[in-house]
Amino acid sequence: MPTSFPKSKIRAVLLEGVHPSAAAALRAEGYSVEALNAAPDPETLAPLLRDAHLVGIRSKTELTGDLLAAAPRLLAVGCFCIGTNQVDLGAARRMGIPVFNSPFSNTRSVAELTMAEVISLHRRLTDKSAQMHRGVWDKSAAGAHEVRGRTLGIVGYGHIGSQVSVLAEALGMRVIFHDVVPRMALGNARACKTLADLLKEADAVTLHVPATRETRGLIGAGQIKRMKPGSYLINNARGSVVDVRALAEAIRAGHLAGAALDVFPDEPAGQSEAFVTPVQGLGNVILTPHVGGSTAEAQAAIAADVSEKLLRFVNVGSTTGAVNVPEVELPEQTQPASGPGKRPHRVLHFHRNVPGVLSTMHALIAGLGANISAEYLRTSEDVGYVVLDVDPTDGAKVLKALQGVPETIRVRLLW
């Protein structure tokens, strides 16, 4: 399909070892792709973004408002993960840059890791393994328990938490959960009205909440003190959720019997950077380097999901699945039977959401003697996004007219 901007000139930068199938999908569409394995520091990242039309990141690369403002060609951001807190979503929205993620693709991988940790902590498997590597044969059953009949408390009963619930119940565990919004319980799981109620009842607590101002420090010294003596804490959510110093003190004091952490408040940007945490060296503590969703299956699924969303936006104008801008979808046009040049122009227009913008656009297009054959508008609190199909006319004049609308944030003539 011919476009107003050659696809070969669209440059995508993929960082942090995004699964290679994403680069393959973008290259198959004709885009130019540069892929890096690490998370660059801001000084290295800025020149990479300067000429990029698309950027793909995972969890470590931070895209601040300043970095986004210094990337004038940037059309969209793909977060090849669940979270998007590493991007200044408000700044991106106000610049007309949609941000896409993959909220479901690694759900099973994180749920399986969580259940593996639940069993490992109850059986003290990592301690036993470390002893065997040192030549120590300790066949004692002290501190080892079955998970059957024990209570698992799930904080955050969304896509991951609810799958953990199903897996735990299949193992014979009793499941309780707490969420800030009403959730339908699966199986025999039971909702707790408050976090405090869950903490005092659970034999193991697992966290599956996003990184927000409300969840920062959600599990601190006070909450840990409320947990059952001899219980376990698992955090496969976000590092900001748990006070790791308070957790270390509780384990040293014997109040908690162990913990499993896959995320941390401060994480290295790559393998060359040292990692330090207060819980290092403590017994029955499982530490993993943010690999909850790092399975071949999950990474391939994430790559397919996010790259498809990026392609749909660049090629068609669809913002379905974007987390920061209004979601708009119009079907892809096909070349009419009457021959080349008869297909309507497609215009993508981000604007400040104030009264009268759409009527101004309509008047300008009508004044050029053009007709709008299809239109879809959605707005958020401060930004509107409209996709227009305008019957064949002078596309350059339409583009120039819409660029002159005072409320215009960004306008693109797709074809």
C-alpha positions as CSV (number, residue, x, y, z in Angstrom):
1,M,0.0,0.0,0.0
2,P,1.5,3.4,-1.0
3,T,2.1,5.8,1.9
4,S,2.9,9.5,2.1
5,F,6.2,8.7,3.9
6,P,8.4,5.8,2.6
7,K,8.3,2.9,5.0
8,S,12.1,2.3,4.4
9,K,12.7,5.7,6.1
10,I,10.8,4.7,9.3
11,R,13.5,4.1,11.9
12,A,12.8,1.9,14.9
13,V,15.1,1.5,17.9
14,L,14.6,-1.6,20.1
15,L,16.4,-1.6,23.5
16,E,17.1,-4.0,26.4
17,G,17.2,-7.2,24.3
18,V,13.6,-7.1,23.0
19,H,12.8,-10.5,21.5
20,P,14.3,-10.6,17.9
21,S,10.9,-11.5,16.4
22,A,9.8,-7.9,17.0
23,A,12.7,-6.6,14.9
24,A,11.8,-9.2,12.3
25,A,8.2,-8.1,12.1
26,L,9.2,-4.4,11.7
27,R,11.8,-5.2,9.1
28,A,9.3,-7.3,7.2
29,E,7.1,-4.2,6.9
30,G,10.1,-2.4,5.4
31,Y,11.2,-0.4,8.5
32,S,14.8,0.2,9.4
33,V,15.6,-1.4,12.8
34,E,18.4,-0.9,15.3
35,A,18.4,-3.3,18.3
36,L,20.5,-3.1,21.4
37,N,20.7,-5.5,24.3
38,A,21.2,-3.1,27.2
39,A,19.4,-0.2,28.7
40,P,21.4,2.9,27.7
41,D,22.1,5.7,30.1
42,P,20.3,9.1,29.3
43,E,23.4,10.5,27.5
44,T,23.5,7.5,25.1
45,L,19.7,7.2,24.8
46,A,19.1,10.8,23.7
47,P,21.0,10.6,20.3
48,L,19.4,7.2,19.7
49,L,15.9,8.7,20.0
50,R,16.7,11.9,18.1
51,D,16.0,10.4,14.7
52,A,13.7,7.5,15.8
53,H,10.1,7.1,14.7
54,L,9.5,4.2,17.0
55,V,11.2,3.1,20.2
56,G,10.8,-0.2,22.0
57,I,11.8,-0.7,25.6
58,R,11.4,-3.1,28.5
59,S,11.4,-2.2,32.2
60,K,14.7,-0.5,32.8
61,T,14.8,2.3,30.2
62,E,13.3,5.5,31.5
63,L,11.7,7.8,28.9
64,T,11.3,11.2,30.7
65,G,9.4,14.2,29.3
66,D,12.7,15.8,28.4
67,L,13.9,12.8,26.4
68,L,10.6,12.6,24.6
69,A,10.7,16.3,23.8
70,A,14.1,15.9,22.3
71,A,12.8,13.3,19.9
72,P,10.7,15.3,17.4
73,R,10.2,12.4,14.9
74,L,9.0,10.0,17.5
75,L,5.6,8.6,16.6
76,A,5.0,5.9,19.2
77,V,6.6,4.0,22.1
78,G,6.3,0.2,22.6
79,C,6.8,-1.2,26.1
80,F,7.6,-4.8,25.6
81,C,6.4,-5.7,29.1
82,I,3.4,-5.2,31.3
83,G,4.3,-2.0,33.1
84,T,4.5,1.5,31.6
85,N,5.6,3.4,34.7
86,Q,9.1,3.9,33.1
87,V,7.5,6.3,30.6
88,D,6.2,9.8,31.3
89,L,2.8,8.9,30.0
90,G,1.3,12.4,30.5
91,A,4.2,14.1,28.6
92,A,3.9,11.5,25.8
93,R,0.1,12.1,25.5
94,R,0.5,15.9,25.3
95,M,3.0,15.4,22.5
96,G,0.7,13.0,20.6
97,I,2.9,10.0,21.2
98,P,0.8,6.8,22.0
99,V,2.4,4.3,24.3
100,F,1.6,0.6,23.8
101,N,2.3,-2.4,26.2
102,S,1.5,-6.0,26.5
103,P,-0.6,-6.5,29.6
104,F,-1.4,-10.2,29.2
105,S,1.3,-12.0,27.3
106,N,3.6,-12.9,30.2
107,T,0.8,-13.6,32.7
108,R,1.3,-17.4,32.8
109,S,5.1,-17.1,33.1
110,V,4.8,-14.9,36.2
111,A,2.1,-17.1,37.7
112,E,4.2,-20.2,37.3
113,L,7.3,-18.6,38.8
114,T,5.2,-17.5,41.8
115,M,3.9,-21.0,42.5
116,A,7.4,-22.4,42.1
117,E,8.6,-19.9,44.8
118,V,5.7,-20.8,47.1
119,I,6.7,-24.4,47.0
120,S,10.4,-23.7,47.2
121,L,10.0,-21.5,50.3
122,H,7.9,-24.0,52.1
123,R,10.4,-26.7,51.4
124,R,13.5,-24.5,51.8
125,L,14.8,-25.8,48.5
126,T,17.3,-23.1,47.7
127,D,18.9,-23.5,51.2
128,K,19.1,-27.3,50.7
129,S,20.6,-26.9,47.2
130,A,23.2,-24.4,48.5
131,Q,24.2,-26.8,51.3
132,M,24.6,-29.7,48.8
133,H,26.9,-27.6,46.6
134,R,29.0,-27.0,49.7
135,G,29.1,-30.7,50.4
136,V,26.7,-30.6,53.3
137,W,24.2,-33.5,53.5
138,D,21.3,-32.2,55.7
139,K,18.3,-34.5,55.5
140,S,16.4,-32.7,58.3
141,A,12.7,-31.9,57.8
142,A,12.9,-28.9,60.1
143,G,11.1,-25.9,58.6
144,A,9.9,-27.9,55.6
145,H,6.1,-28.0,54.9
146,E,3.6,-29.1,52.3
147,V,1.7,-26.3,50.7
148,R,-1.5,-28.3,50.7
149,G,-3.9,-26.9,53.2
150,R,-1.9,-23.7,53.7
151,T,-3.3,-20.2,53.0
152,L,-2.0,-18.1,50.1
153,G,-2.8,-14.4,50.3
154,I,-2.8,-12.6,46.9
155,V,-2.5,-8.8,46.9
156,G,-3.8,-7.7,43.5
157,Y,-6.3,-10.0,41.8
158,G,-5.8,-9.0,38.2
159,H,-4.6,-11.1,35.3
160,I,-1.6,-12.5,37.1
161,G,-3.1,-12.7,40.6
162,S,-6.2,-14.6,39.4
163,Q,-4.1,-17.1,37.5
164,V,-2.0,-17.7,40.7
165,S,-5.2,-18.3,42.5
166,V,-6.2,-21.0,40.1
167,L,-2.8,-22.7,40.2
168,A,-2.7,-22.5,44.0
169,E,-6.1,-24.0,44.5
170,A,-5.2,-26.9,42.2
171,L,-2.4,-27.7,44.6
172,G,-4.8,-27.8,47.5
173,M,-4.1,-24.4,48.9
174,R,-6.7,-22.1,50.5
175,V,-6.7,-18.8,48.6
176,I,-7.6,-15.3,49.9
177,F,-7.1,-12.1,48.1
178,H,-7.4,-8.3,48.4
179,D,-7.8,-5.7,45.6
180,V,-8.7,-2.1,45.6
181,V,-11.5,-2.7,43.0
182,P,-14.1,-5.4,43.2
183,R,-13.0,-8.7,41.6
184,M,-14.9,-11.9,40.9
185,A,-13.4,-14.7,42.9
186,L,-12.3,-17.8,41.0
187,G,-12.9,-21.2,42.4
188,N,-13.1,-21.2,46.2
189,A,-11.0,-18.0,46.6
190,R,-12.3,-15.5,49.1
191,A,-11.9,-11.7,49.1
192,C,-10.6,-9.9,52.2
193,K,-12.0,-6.4,52.9
194,T,-8.6,-5.0,53.9
195,L,-5.0,-5.7,53.4
196,A,-4.5,-6.0,57.1
197,D,-7.1,-8.8,57.2
198,L,-5.2,-10.7,54.5
199,L,-1.7,-10.2,56.1
200,K,-2.7,-11.7,59.5
201,E,-4.4,-14.8,57.9
202,A,-2.0,-15.8,55.1
203,D,0.8,-18.3,55.4
204,A,2.4,-16.8,52.3
205,V,1.7,-13.4,50.7
206,T,2.3,-12.7,47.0
207,L,2.1,-9.3,45.5
208,H,0.8,-8.5,42.0
209,V,0.1,-4.8,41.9
210,P,1.3,-2.0,39.6
211,A,3.7,0.7,40.5
212,T,1.7,3.7,41.5
213,R,1.8,6.4,44.2
214,E,-0.7,4.3,46.2
215,T,1.4,1.1,46.0
216,R,4.8,2.7,46.8
217,G,5.8,1.3,50.1
218,L,2.6,-0.8,50.3
219,I,4.5,-3.4,52.4
220,G,6.5,-1.7,55.0
221,A,7.6,-2.4,58.6
222,G,4.0,-2.0,59.9
223,Q,2.5,-4.4,57.4
224,I,5.3,-7.0,57.8
225,K,4.7,-6.9,61.6
226,R,1.0,-7.8,60.9
227,M,2.0,-10.9,58.9
228,K,1.8,-14.3,60.6
229,P,4.9,-15.4,62.4
230,G,6.7,-17.9,60.1
231,S,5.0,-16.7,57.0
232,Y,6.6,-15.9,53.6
233,L,6.5,-12.8,51.3
234,I,6.8,-12.9,47.5
235,N,7.2,-9.9,45.3
236,N,7.0,-10.4,41.6
237,A,5.3,-7.0,41.0
238,R,7.4,-3.9,41.3
239,G,10.4,-3.1,43.5
240,S,8.9,0.1,44.9
241,V,6.1,-1.9,46.6
242,V,8.2,-3.5,49.4
243,D,10.5,-1.9,52.0
244,V,13.4,-4.4,51.6
245,R,15.2,-3.1,54.7
246,A,12.2,-3.8,56.8
247,L,11.9,-7.2,55.1
248,A,15.5,-8.0,55.9
249,E,15.1,-7.1,59.6
250,A,12.0,-9.3,59.8
251,I,13.8,-12.3,58.4
252,R,16.8,-11.8,60.6
253,A,14.5,-11.6,63.7
254,G,12.8,-14.8,62.7
255,H,9.4,-13.2,62.3
256,L,9.3,-14.2,58.6
257,A,10.5,-17.6,57.5
258,G,11.7,-16.5,54.1
259,A,11.0,-14.4,51.0
260,A,11.2,-14.4,47.2
261,L,12.0,-11.2,45.3
262,D,12.2,-10.8,41.5
263,V,12.0,-7.0,41.6
264,F,13.9,-4.4,43.6
265,P,13.9,-0.6,44.2
266,D,17.2,-0.2,42.5
267,E,18.0,-2.6,39.6
268,P,21.2,-2.7,37.5
269,A,21.0,-1.5,33.9
270,G,22.9,-4.5,32.8
271,Q,25.2,-7.4,33.7
272,S,28.3,-5.2,34.1
273,E,26.7,-3.3,37.0
274,A,26.9,-4.7,40.5
275,F,23.7,-5.6,42.4
276,V,23.3,-5.0,46.1
277,T,20.2,-5.5,48.3
278,P,19.7,-5.7,52.1
279,V,18.3,-9.3,51.8
280,Q,21.4,-10.8,50.2
281,G,22.9,-13.7,52.2
282,L,19.8,-14.4,54.3
283,G,18.5,-17.9,54.7
284,N,15.6,-19.1,52.6
285,V,15.5,-16.0,50.5
286,I,15.1,-16.5,46.7
287,L,16.5,-13.6,44.6
288,T,16.0,-13.5,40.8
289,P,17.0,-10.7,38.4
290,H,13.5,-9.5,37.2
291,V,12.9,-12.6,35.2
292,G,9.2,-13.1,36.1
293,G,8.1,-12.8,32.5
294,S,11.4,-13.9,31.0
295,T,10.5,-17.1,29.3
296,A,10.9,-17.8,25.6
297,E,7.2,-18.2,25.3
298,A,6.3,-15.0,27.0
299,Q,8.9,-12.9,25.3
300,A,7.9,-14.1,21.9
301,A,4.2,-13.4,22.6
302,I,5.0,-9.9,23.9
303,A,7.1,-9.2,20.8
304,A,4.3,-10.2,18.5
305,D,1.7,-8.3,20.5
306,V,3.5,-4.9,20.8
307,S,5.1,-5.0,17.4
308,E,1.6,-5.5,15.9
309,K,0.2,-2.6,17.8
310,L,3.1,-0.4,16.6
311,L,2.5,-1.5,13.0
312,R,-1.2,-0.9,13.2
313,F,-0.6,2.7,14.5
314,V,2.0,3.6,11.9
315,N,0.3,1.9,8.9
316,V,-3.4,2.5,9.7
317,G,-3.6,5.0,12.5
318,S,-5.1,2.7,15.1
319,T,-4.4,3.5,18.8
320,T,-6.3,0.4,20.1
321,G,-4.3,-0.9,23.1
322,A,-2.6,2.5,23.8
323,V,-2.4,3.3,27.6
324,N,-2.1,7.1,27.4
325,V,-4.2,8.4,24.4
326,P,-7.8,7.9,23.3
327,E,-8.3,4.5,21.5
328,V,-9.4,5.0,17.9
329,E,-9.8,2.3,15.3
330,L,-10.8,2.7,11.6
331,P,-10.6,-0.3,9.2
332,E,-7.6,-0.5,6.8
333,Q,-8.6,0.9,3.4
334,T,-8.2,-1.1,0.2
335,Q,-7.3,0.2,-3.2
336,P,-10.6,0.9,-5.1
337,A,-11.4,-0.9,-8.3
338,S,-11.4,2.4,-10.2
339,G,-7.6,2.5,-10.0
340,P,-4.7,4.3,-8.3
341,G,-5.2,7.7,-6.8
342,K,-8.9,7.2,-6.0
343,R,-8.5,6.1,-2.4
344,P,-9.3,8.7,0.2
345,H,-6.5,10.4,2.1
346,R,-6.2,9.3,5.8
347,V,-5.4,12.0,8.2
348,L,-4.3,11.4,11.9
349,H,-4.8,14.4,14.1
350,F,-3.9,14.8,17.8
351,H,-5.2,18.1,19.3
352,R,-5.9,19.8,22.6
353,N,-9.3,18.8,23.8
354,V,-11.2,22.1,23.8
355,P,-14.6,22.9,22.3
356,G,-14.8,23.8,18.6
357,V,-11.7,22.0,17.2
358,L,-13.6,19.5,15.2
359,S,-15.9,22.1,13.6
360,T,-12.9,24.2,12.7
361,M,-11.3,21.1,11.0
362,H,-14.6,20.4,9.1
363,A,-14.8,23.9,7.9
364,L,-11.2,24.0,6.6
365,I,-11.6,20.6,4.8
366,A,-15.0,21.7,3.3
367,G,-13.3,25.0,2.2
368,L,-10.9,23.0,0.1
369,G,-13.7,21.3,-1.7
370,A,-13.1,17.9,0.0
371,N,-15.5,15.6,1.6
372,I,-15.0,13.5,4.8
373,S,-16.1,9.9,4.0
374,A,-15.2,8.4,7.5
375,E,-14.3,9.8,10.9
376,Y,-13.7,8.5,14.4
377,L,-13.0,10.8,17.3
378,R,-12.2,10.0,20.9
379,T,-11.0,12.3,23.7
380,S,-9.4,12.2,27.0
381,E,-9.3,14.9,29.7
382,D,-6.8,17.1,27.7
383,V,-6.2,15.4,24.3
384,G,-8.3,14.4,21.4
385,Y,-7.4,12.0,18.6
386,V,-9.4,11.9,15.3
387,V,-8.8,9.7,12.3
388,L,-10.3,11.2,9.1
389,D,-10.7,9.7,5.6
390,V,-11.0,12.6,3.2
391,D,-12.0,12.1,-0.4
392,P,-9.2,12.5,-2.9
393,T,-8.1,16.1,-3.2
394,D,-4.8,17.9,-2.7
395,G,-3.5,16.1,0.4
396,A,-0.7,18.6,0.9
397,K,-3.3,21.4,1.2
398,V,-5.4,19.5,3.7
399,L,-2.3,18.7,5.8
400,K,-1.1,22.4,5.7
401,A,-4.6,23.6,6.7
402,L,-4.9,21.3,9.7
403,Q,-1.3,22.1,10.8
404,G,-2.6,25.7,11.1
405,V,-5.3,24.9,13.6
406,P,-4.1,26.4,16.9
407,E,-5.1,23.4,19.0
408,T,-3.1,21.0,16.8
409,I,-0.5,18.9,18.6
410,R,0.5,16.6,15.8
411,V,-1.0,15.8,12.4
412,R,0.1,13.1,10.0
413,L,-1.1,12.4,6.4
414,L,-0.9,8.6,6.2
415,W,-1.6,8.4,2.5
